[in-house]
Amino acid sequence: MKTIYIPVSDRPECVIALDQGFKLGEQIRANVIGYHIRSHSDSTVELPDEAKSSTLDVHTYDAAWENLLAQKRTNNDHVKAKLLFDKMAELFGYQLSKKPQKEPSAFWSENVGSPEHLFSIMGPVADLIMISRPASKGASIARSIMQSAVLNSASPVLILPQTKVKPIGHRIAIAWNQSTEASLAVKAAMPLLQMATEVNIITTGTENKLGPKASHLVNYLKLWEVKAKHIKVNGKSDTDALLNGYKQSHSDLLVMGAYSRSRLRQQIFGGVTQYMLHEAKIPVLMLHT
């Protein structure tokens, strides 16, 4: 991994994302790019219901953002965000740069537009996007940014809880269900898996789907010099079972595929993805394809 993108605004959760982003960047020698979307991210103007929560209607979403930008943009939003980014970069000894350097550097970028549009442009050229999960209330804009990163970037998104967490990536759990989405998430997370001291593959229920079983994944990871073990767990639901396995393995990061289904022009997240994206109190790396 050479590039870590972190959406930055003048919000408390961004400090958490920047803290973990620069720590991870130091560990894997990656460039850290602060990305600011030119809007007032904690605006009291609410996006319409169609553009919030687990649904994203393209036209309504873009129109809402344009309206918000026109009403709420201030002259110093981007200034405060950049000051925060510069301060965190300096704290971790990252040199601020405008061009790629031999040594890992910190870069700043800002654009005007809807997150859906912008993440479709910058997401595919990011190795990893890191976001701290915004508050459940009063932060619909920040939640829409998070959802757009997952749905539109075509890159892995590491979502952090609002509270500070211990360094991530030492004990990694993989949510495995034999799907293409899960396998692509594993491949995207391979640089982190190779550095982990322990990797656990968590499955719920029987492995009777068309796709590789956990034992196949164990053997595949061996080829990448990643030693993994399989943990079978049960729970009232797949979500509960995954969280039980995560806690039992004392993991500090969960890797999973992100699932959604289309409803006309909307993308509706699946139940487990929805919970892990909006409610879970653990670091989650997910990839939507």
C-alpha positions as CSV (number, residue, x, y, z in Angstrom):
1,M,0.0,0.0,0.0
2,K,1.4,3.4,-1.1
3,T,-1.6,5.8,-0.7
4,I,-3.9,6.2,2.3
5,Y,-6.8,8.7,1.7
6,I,-8.5,10.3,4.7
7,P,-11.5,12.5,4.2
8,V,-10.9,15.5,6.5
9,S,-13.2,18.2,7.9
10,D,-13.1,20.1,11.1
11,R,-14.8,17.3,13.1
12,P,-13.7,15.4,16.2
13,E,-13.9,12.0,14.5
14,C,-11.4,13.2,11.8
15,V,-8.7,13.5,14.5
16,I,-9.2,9.7,15.2
17,A,-8.9,8.8,11.5
18,L,-5.8,11.0,11.0
19,D,-4.2,9.6,14.1
20,Q,-4.7,6.0,13.0
21,G,-4.0,6.9,9.4
22,F,-0.6,8.4,10.1
23,K,0.3,5.5,12.5
24,L,-0.5,3.0,9.8
25,G,1.3,5.1,7.2
26,E,4.4,5.0,9.3
27,Q,4.1,1.2,9.7
28,I,3.7,0.4,6.0
29,R,5.6,3.5,4.6
30,A,2.6,4.9,2.8
31,N,1.8,8.4,1.7
32,V,-1.1,10.0,3.6
33,I,-3.5,12.2,1.6
34,G,-6.0,14.5,3.3
35,Y,-9.1,14.9,1.1
36,H,-11.5,17.7,1.8
37,I,-15.0,18.0,0.2
38,R,-15.8,21.6,0.0
39,S,-18.9,21.8,2.2
40,H,-19.8,22.5,5.8
41,S,-19.8,18.9,7.0
42,D,-21.6,19.4,10.3
43,S,-24.3,21.6,8.7
44,T,-27.8,21.6,10.3
45,V,-29.2,21.3,6.8
46,E,-30.3,17.7,6.4
47,L,-30.0,15.6,3.3
48,P,-33.4,14.2,2.2
49,D,-34.2,10.7,3.5
50,E,-33.5,9.2,0.1
51,A,-29.9,10.3,0.4
52,K,-29.3,9.2,4.0
53,S,-29.0,6.0,6.0
54,S,-28.6,2.9,3.7
55,T,-30.1,4.4,0.5
56,L,-28.5,6.6,-2.1
57,D,-30.5,8.0,-4.9
58,V,-28.1,9.5,-7.5
59,H,-30.1,12.5,-8.7
60,T,-31.6,13.4,-5.4
61,Y,-28.3,13.0,-3.7
62,D,-26.4,15.3,-6.2
63,A,-29.2,17.9,-6.1
64,A,-29.1,17.9,-2.3
65,W,-25.4,18.4,-2.2
66,E,-25.5,21.2,-4.7
67,N,-28.2,22.9,-2.6
68,L,-26.2,22.4,0.6
69,L,-23.0,23.8,-1.0
70,A,-24.8,26.9,-2.1
71,Q,-26.4,27.5,1.3
72,K,-23.8,26.5,3.8
73,R,-20.3,26.9,2.4
74,T,-18.1,29.3,4.4
75,N,-14.8,30.8,3.7
76,N,-12.8,29.0,6.4
77,D,-14.2,25.4,6.4
78,H,-11.4,24.2,4.2
79,V,-8.8,26.3,6.1
80,K,-9.7,24.6,9.4
81,A,-9.6,21.2,7.9
82,K,-6.2,21.8,6.3
83,L,-4.8,23.2,9.6
84,L,-5.9,20.0,11.3
85,F,-4.3,17.9,8.7
86,D,-1.1,19.9,8.7
87,K,-0.9,19.7,12.5
88,M,-1.3,15.9,12.5
89,A,1.2,15.5,9.7
90,E,3.8,17.5,11.7
91,L,3.0,15.5,14.8
92,F,4.0,12.3,13.0
93,G,7.0,13.8,11.3
94,Y,5.4,13.7,7.8
95,Q,6.7,16.2,5.3
96,L,4.0,18.2,3.5
97,S,4.5,18.0,-0.2
98,K,2.7,18.7,-3.5
99,K,4.5,16.1,-5.6
100,P,5.4,12.4,-5.0
101,Q,8.7,12.0,-3.1
102,K,11.0,9.0,-2.4
103,E,10.1,9.1,1.2
104,P,6.4,8.8,2.4
105,S,4.9,12.3,2.5
106,A,1.6,14.1,3.4
107,F,-0.5,15.6,0.6
108,W,-3.6,17.8,0.7
109,S,-6.4,17.8,-1.8
110,E,-9.8,19.5,-1.9
111,N,-12.6,19.6,-4.4
112,V,-16.2,20.8,-4.7
113,G,-18.9,18.3,-5.5
114,S,-21.0,15.5,-4.1
115,P,-19.1,12.6,-2.3
116,E,-20.6,10.1,-4.7
117,H,-19.1,11.9,-7.7
118,L,-15.7,12.7,-6.1
119,F,-15.1,9.2,-4.6
120,S,-15.8,7.8,-8.1
121,I,-12.8,9.8,-9.3
122,M,-10.3,9.6,-6.5
123,G,-11.3,6.3,-4.9
124,P,-10.0,3.9,-7.6
125,V,-6.5,5.4,-7.2
126,A,-6.4,5.0,-3.4
127,D,-4.9,1.8,-1.9
128,L,-6.9,2.5,1.3
129,I,-9.5,5.0,2.5
130,M,-9.8,5.6,6.3
131,I,-12.8,7.1,7.9
132,S,-13.9,7.4,11.6
133,R,-17.6,6.6,11.9
134,P,-19.6,9.8,12.6
135,A,-22.2,10.2,15.3
136,S,-25.5,8.4,14.8
137,K,-27.4,11.7,15.1
138,G,-26.8,15.2,13.7
139,A,-24.1,14.1,11.2
140,S,-26.0,13.0,8.1
141,I,-23.5,14.7,5.8
142,A,-20.6,12.9,7.4
143,R,-22.5,9.6,7.2
144,S,-23.2,10.2,3.5
145,I,-19.5,10.7,2.9
146,M,-18.7,7.4,4.6
147,Q,-21.3,5.6,2.6
148,S,-20.1,7.1,-0.7
149,A,-16.6,6.0,0.1
150,V,-17.8,2.4,0.5
151,L,-20.1,2.4,-2.5
152,N,-18.2,4.4,-5.1
153,S,-14.5,4.2,-4.4
154,A,-13.8,0.6,-5.6
155,S,-11.1,0.5,-2.9
156,P,-11.0,-0.9,0.6
157,V,-12.4,1.4,3.3
158,L,-11.3,1.2,6.9
159,I,-14.0,2.5,9.2
160,L,-13.0,3.3,12.8
161,P,-15.2,3.8,15.8
162,Q,-15.6,7.2,17.2
163,T,-13.5,6.5,20.3
164,K,-9.8,6.0,20.2
165,V,-8.7,2.4,19.6
166,K,-5.4,0.6,20.1
167,P,-3.1,0.3,17.1
168,I,-4.8,-1.8,14.5
169,G,-3.6,-4.7,12.3
170,H,-1.8,-6.9,14.8
171,R,-4.6,-9.4,15.3
172,I,-6.9,-9.5,12.2
173,A,-10.2,-11.4,11.9
174,I,-11.7,-12.2,8.4
175,A,-15.4,-12.6,8.1
176,W,-15.6,-15.4,5.6
177,N,-18.8,-16.6,3.8
178,Q,-17.3,-18.1,0.6
179,S,-18.3,-15.0,-1.5
180,T,-16.5,-13.1,-4.2
181,E,-16.8,-9.9,-2.1
182,A,-15.1,-11.5,0.9
183,S,-12.3,-12.9,-1.3
184,L,-11.6,-9.5,-2.9
185,A,-11.6,-7.9,0.6
186,V,-8.9,-10.4,1.7
187,K,-6.8,-9.7,-1.4
188,A,-7.1,-5.9,-0.8
189,A,-6.1,-6.3,2.8
190,M,-3.1,-8.6,2.0
191,P,-0.4,-6.1,3.0
192,L,-2.0,-5.8,6.4
193,L,-2.5,-9.5,6.7
194,Q,1.2,-10.1,6.0
195,M,2.2,-7.9,8.8
196,A,-0.3,-9.2,11.4
197,T,0.9,-11.4,14.2
198,E,-2.3,-13.4,14.2
199,V,-5.0,-14.0,11.6
200,N,-8.3,-15.7,12.3
201,I,-10.9,-16.8,9.7
202,I,-14.4,-16.6,11.2
203,T,-17.3,-18.5,9.7
204,T,-20.9,-18.8,10.8
205,G,-23.1,-21.8,10.1
206,T,-22.3,-24.4,7.5
207,E,-20.1,-23.8,4.5
208,N,-22.4,-25.1,1.8
209,K,-22.3,-22.2,-0.7
210,L,-20.6,-22.3,-4.1
211,G,-17.2,-20.9,-3.3
212,P,-13.9,-21.6,-1.4
213,K,-14.3,-22.9,2.1
214,A,-12.3,-21.6,5.1
215,S,-9.8,-24.4,4.6
216,H,-9.1,-23.3,1.0
217,L,-8.5,-19.7,2.3
218,V,-6.1,-21.0,5.0
219,N,-4.0,-22.8,2.3
220,Y,-4.2,-19.7,0.0
221,L,-2.9,-17.4,2.7
222,K,0.0,-19.8,3.4
223,L,1.2,-19.0,-0.1
224,W,1.5,-15.4,1.0
225,E,3.3,-16.5,4.2
226,V,0.2,-15.6,6.3
227,K,-0.5,-18.2,9.0
228,A,-4.3,-18.3,9.7
229,K,-6.6,-20.5,11.7
230,H,-10.3,-21.1,11.3
231,I,-12.8,-20.3,14.0
232,K,-16.4,-21.5,13.8
233,V,-18.9,-19.4,15.7
234,N,-22.6,-19.2,16.4
235,G,-25.0,-16.5,17.5
236,K,-28.6,-15.3,17.3
237,S,-27.7,-13.8,13.9
238,D,-24.7,-13.6,11.6
239,T,-23.9,-10.2,13.0
240,D,-23.9,-11.5,16.6
241,A,-21.8,-14.5,15.6
242,L,-19.2,-12.4,13.8
243,L,-18.9,-10.1,16.8
244,N,-18.6,-13.1,19.1
245,G,-15.8,-14.5,17.0
246,Y,-14.1,-11.1,16.9
247,K,-14.1,-10.8,20.7
248,Q,-13.1,-14.4,21.2
249,S,-10.0,-14.0,19.0
250,H,-9.1,-10.7,20.7
251,S,-8.8,-9.1,17.2
252,D,-8.2,-5.4,16.5
253,L,-9.5,-5.3,12.9
254,L,-12.3,-7.1,11.0
255,V,-11.9,-7.6,7.2
256,M,-15.1,-8.3,5.3
257,G,-16.9,-7.8,2.0
258,A,-19.5,-5.1,1.7
259,Y,-22.9,-6.2,0.3
260,S,-25.6,-4.2,-1.3
261,R,-28.5,-4.7,-3.7
262,S,-30.0,-2.3,-6.2
263,R,-33.5,-0.9,-5.9
264,L,-34.1,1.3,-9.0
265,R,-31.3,3.9,-8.7
266,Q,-30.7,3.2,-5.0
267,Q,-28.1,1.0,-3.3
268,I,-29.4,-0.8,-0.2
269,F,-26.8,-2.3,2.1
270,G,-27.3,-5.8,3.4
271,G,-28.1,-6.4,7.1
272,V,-24.6,-7.3,8.3
273,T,-22.9,-4.6,6.2
274,Q,-25.4,-2.0,7.5
275,Y,-24.7,-2.8,11.1
276,M,-20.9,-3.0,10.7
277,L,-20.9,0.3,8.8
278,H,-23.2,2.3,11.1
279,E,-23.3,0.7,14.5
280,A,-20.3,-1.5,15.2
281,K,-17.8,-0.3,17.8
282,I,-14.8,-2.0,16.2
283,P,-12.5,-1.2,13.3
284,V,-13.8,-2.7,10.1
285,L,-12.1,-2.9,6.7
286,M,-14.7,-3.5,4.0
287,L,-14.6,-3.6,0.2
288,H,-17.7,-3.1,-2.0
289,T,-17.5,-4.3,-5.6
